[in-house]
Amino acid sequence: MPAVNIRRAWPNFHKAKYKGEKNSIIIGDNNKFREYVNINPGTELGGGVTRIGDNNLFMVYCHVAHDCIILNNIVLANNVQ
């Protein structure tokens, strides 16, 4: 079954950068996430937060990197990184 990947922690290969500090992903209202979207949490250097506003569409295979800020009413097309 297709899935969206919203990470809570970094995989092992990021251990050099991530040392267990607090981080988060804040997602607003009425967002649509299609198959295989990947969203990473913030890092200490970037403020610790990845933010997604309201009414956005994330199409297949989109990637939202750590510390990104996506405002409102945005469409990310297939494979956008």
C-alpha positions as CSV (number, residue, x, y, z in Angstrom):
1,M,0.0,0.0,0.0
2,P,1.4,3.5,-0.9
3,A,2.4,5.6,2.0
4,V,3.6,9.0,3.1
5,N,6.8,9.1,5.2
6,I,6.8,11.8,7.9
7,R,10.0,11.2,9.8
8,R,10.2,11.6,13.6
9,A,13.9,11.0,13.8
10,W,16.9,10.8,11.4
11,P,18.1,7.5,10.1
12,N,21.5,6.2,11.2
13,F,23.5,7.9,8.4
14,H,22.6,11.3,9.8
15,K,23.8,10.6,13.3
16,A,26.8,12.9,12.8
17,K,24.4,15.9,12.5
18,Y,21.5,14.7,14.7
19,K,22.4,14.3,18.3
20,G,18.9,13.7,19.8
21,E,17.9,17.4,20.1
22,K,14.2,18.3,20.0
23,N,12.8,18.7,16.5
24,S,9.3,18.8,14.9
25,I,7.1,19.0,11.9
26,I,4.1,21.3,12.0
27,I,1.4,20.6,9.5
28,G,-1.6,23.0,9.0
29,D,-5.1,22.2,7.9
30,N,-6.6,20.7,4.7
31,N,-3.3,19.4,3.2
32,K,-3.4,16.6,0.7
33,F,-0.4,14.2,0.6
34,R,-0.2,11.8,-2.3
35,E,1.8,8.5,-2.5
36,Y,5.4,8.4,-1.4
37,V,5.7,12.0,-0.1
38,N,8.7,12.4,2.3
39,I,8.8,15.1,5.0
40,N,11.8,15.5,7.3
41,P,11.8,17.2,10.7
42,G,13.8,20.4,11.4
43,T,17.4,20.5,12.7
44,E,18.9,22.5,15.5
45,L,20.8,24.7,13.1
46,G,17.6,25.6,11.2
47,G,15.4,26.3,14.3
48,G,14.2,22.7,14.9
49,V,11.0,23.0,12.9
50,T,9.8,22.1,9.4
51,R,6.5,24.0,8.8
52,I,3.7,23.3,6.3
53,G,0.8,25.8,6.0
54,D,-2.8,25.2,5.0
55,N,-4.5,24.0,1.8
56,N,-1.4,22.5,0.0
57,L,-1.2,19.6,-2.4
58,F,1.9,17.4,-2.4
59,M,1.9,15.2,-5.4
60,V,3.6,11.8,-5.9
61,Y,7.3,11.5,-4.7
62,C,7.6,15.1,-3.4
63,H,10.3,15.7,-0.8
64,V,10.2,18.4,1.9
65,A,13.7,18.7,3.4
66,H,14.5,19.6,7.0
67,D,13.9,23.2,8.1
68,C,11.7,24.0,5.1
69,I,8.7,26.4,5.3
70,I,5.9,25.8,2.9
71,L,3.3,28.5,3.0
72,N,-0.4,28.3,2.1
73,N,-2.1,27.2,-1.2
74,I,1.0,25.6,-2.7
75,V,1.0,22.8,-5.3
76,L,4.2,20.7,-5.4
77,A,4.2,18.7,-8.6
78,N,5.4,15.1,-9.0
79,N,9.0,14.5,-7.9
80,V,9.6,18.1,-6.5
81,Q,12.5,18.2,-4.0
